[in-house]
């Protein structure tokens, strides 16, 4: 993988991680404010974008999650895991 592709890959992973954080935060908020339609709409936008980005990442790079279907041969990433990356 060349340096430019790796930078795109890292940017892609960062966006996925940011959306994951935002989804968790909106869920926590909605636990105590279930009537807030604006935040629910925001949560749903984050969740849809997250799902799309994870699927796109896994189609173009490597498997991130075990609960998504995968192709043969089975293979996890062969580079640092997302939590091992120093941005």
C-alpha positions as CSV (number, residue, x, y, z in Angstrom):
1,X,0.0,0.0,0.0
2,X,1.5,3.3,-1.0
3,X,1.7,6.3,1.3
4,X,-1.2,8.3,-0.3
5,X,-3.5,5.2,-0.2
6,X,-2.5,4.7,3.5
7,X,-3.4,8.3,4.3
8,X,-6.8,8.0,2.6
9,X,-7.2,4.7,4.6
10,X,-6.4,6.5,7.9
11,X,-8.7,9.4,7.0
12,X,-11.4,6.9,6.2
13,X,-10.9,5.1,9.6
14,X,-10.9,8.4,11.5
15,X,-14.3,9.3,10.0
16,X,-15.7,6.0,10.9
17,X,-14.4,6.4,14.5
18,X,-15.8,9.9,14.7
19,X,-19.2,8.7,13.6
20,X,-19.1,5.8,16.1
21,X,-18.4,8.3,18.9
22,X,-21.2,10.6,17.7
23,X,-23.7,7.7,17.6
24,X,-22.8,6.6,21.1
25,X,-23.2,10.1,22.4
26,X,-26.6,10.6,20.8
27,X,-27.8,7.2,22.2
28,X,-26.7,8.3,25.7
29,X,-28.5,11.6,25.3
30,X,-31.7,9.9,23.9
31,X,-31.7,7.5,26.9
32,X,-32.6,10.6,29.0
33,X,-34.3,12.7,26.4
34,X,-36.4,10.2,24.3
35,X,-38.8,12.9,23.0
36,X,-36.0,15.0,21.3
37,X,-36.9,14.5,17.6
38,X,-34.0,16.7,16.5
39,X,-31.4,14.5,18.2
40,X,-33.1,11.3,17.0
41,X,-33.0,12.6,13.4
42,X,-29.3,13.5,13.9
43,X,-28.6,10.0,15.4
44,X,-30.3,8.4,12.4
45,X,-28.2,10.4,10.0
46,X,-25.0,9.4,11.8
47,X,-26.1,5.8,11.9
48,X,-26.9,5.6,8.1
49,X,-23.6,7.3,7.2
50,X,-21.7,5.1,9.6
51,X,-23.2,1.9,8.1
52,X,-22.4,3.1,4.5
53,X,-18.8,4.1,5.4
54,X,-18.2,0.8,7.2
55,X,-19.5,-1.2,4.2
56,X,-17.5,0.9,1.8
57,X,-14.3,0.5,3.9
58,X,-14.7,-3.2,4.1
59,X,-15.3,-3.5,0.3
60,X,-12.2,-1.5,-0.5
61,X,-9.7,-2.3,2.3
62,X,-10.2,-4.9,5.0
63,X,-12.8,-6.4,7.3
64,X,-13.4,-4.3,10.4
65,X,-16.2,-6.2,12.2
66,X,-16.8,-9.9,12.5
67,X,-20.6,-9.6,12.2
68,X,-20.5,-8.4,8.6
69,X,-20.4,-11.0,5.7
70,X,-16.9,-11.4,4.2
71,X,-15.3,-12.9,1.2
72,X,-12.9,-15.8,0.9
73,X,-10.2,-16.0,2.1
74,X,-10.9,-14.9,5.6
75,X,-8.5,-12.2,6.6
76,X,-8.3,-9.5,9.2
77,X,-6.3,-6.3,8.5
78,X,-2.6,-6.8,8.2
79,X,-1.7,-3.3,9.4
80,X,-2.2,-1.5,12.7
81,X,-5.7,-1.9,14.2
82,X,-7.7,1.3,14.4
83,X,-7.0,1.7,18.1
84,X,-3.2,1.3,17.5
85,X,-3.0,4.2,15.0
86,X,-1.3,7.4,16.3
87,X,-2.9,10.3,14.4
